[in-house]
């Protein structure tokens, strides 16, 4: 009996220690970098934690952030435990020891669990900017989605579909086949040592992959043998990789304002076997591209080329900088610290970029505008801004809702430049 009691005491003490450390981490975090990066550095400094301890403490912190702007009037400790309860879909040992009255109710819907913890907060308080959402958003379902960890989605590259699935099965990695090229895996799945990322498969969210249908639906009409495409805010290059796999014969140009991003993209393209492309850095908020810098010595800036490049692209993809609000279930600290003044700041930035890039389209060329935002000002309002230019006709637009699919929410609109 002594050994049983001693064991139970150690377990309970361990849980309280995890809770105490989570509180300390949250007090130190100032949102100056992604929380995942901050957490990794914290544990490097504090080497006393084992891998299971790190996972549990990190999970408690994320449970705290997932409540967004709800339940902010209670102590940090109580908010962590309420978050653990709200984010759990089954009983667990920590709840059983620290909140036994909640543990057997962990399977209930979030709204019912909110009433159990005797807090008048409504689910809608998680994301308090309901009136600013894009028109098709279901606010309540979107709020509920923050308590669920999204899946990890990968896109199978042409020729590697069967090989990747075989490798995953051999390693005992569970997955669901969303389509012939899209797999959903548990978010914690470690696949980087199992498959050759970017060569065999690309880590890419479900709705990011779905933007490929806009490429297909555009029915592009190239004047020559090669389709000239500019991914003007390329970032990590996910959309460019997708488009290349859909049409390997495209003549691809990529740009970003950050040279470091293009360096990483160059390495990613090398793994993917993409060699025939042009890259440059550019500040697209400037109508004269005054801050263009060559991405490397073999490339020239758009400023130097502009006289000959004007209206030269068949398709411009603008995956615009945005609040990223459609991805916050992956980075809930951004939901917690968000200031809605940023919506107007990003909307202005998006309009500046669009105003610059449209001049680079051919007559009858296509513009694909994409965000991972859920805010109307970044989505429908920018569409209306583009439509106000009589040269552009809206062909189709769609809010790609991910909150019921354990995926990101995105927005896409396809325009055609008239003769």
Helices and strands as residue ranges (DSSP letters): H 2-28, H 35-45, H 51-66, H 76-87, H 93-98, H 100-103, H 110-116, G 123-126, G 130-132, H 139-145, E 152-156, H 161-170, E 175-177, E 182-185, E 201-203, H 206-210, H 212-217, E 228-231, H 238-246, E 251-256, H 259-272, E 277-281, H 302-309, E 313-319, G 325-327, H 332-337, H 341-357, G 358-360, E 361-371, G 376-378, H 380-387, E 392-400, E 410-417
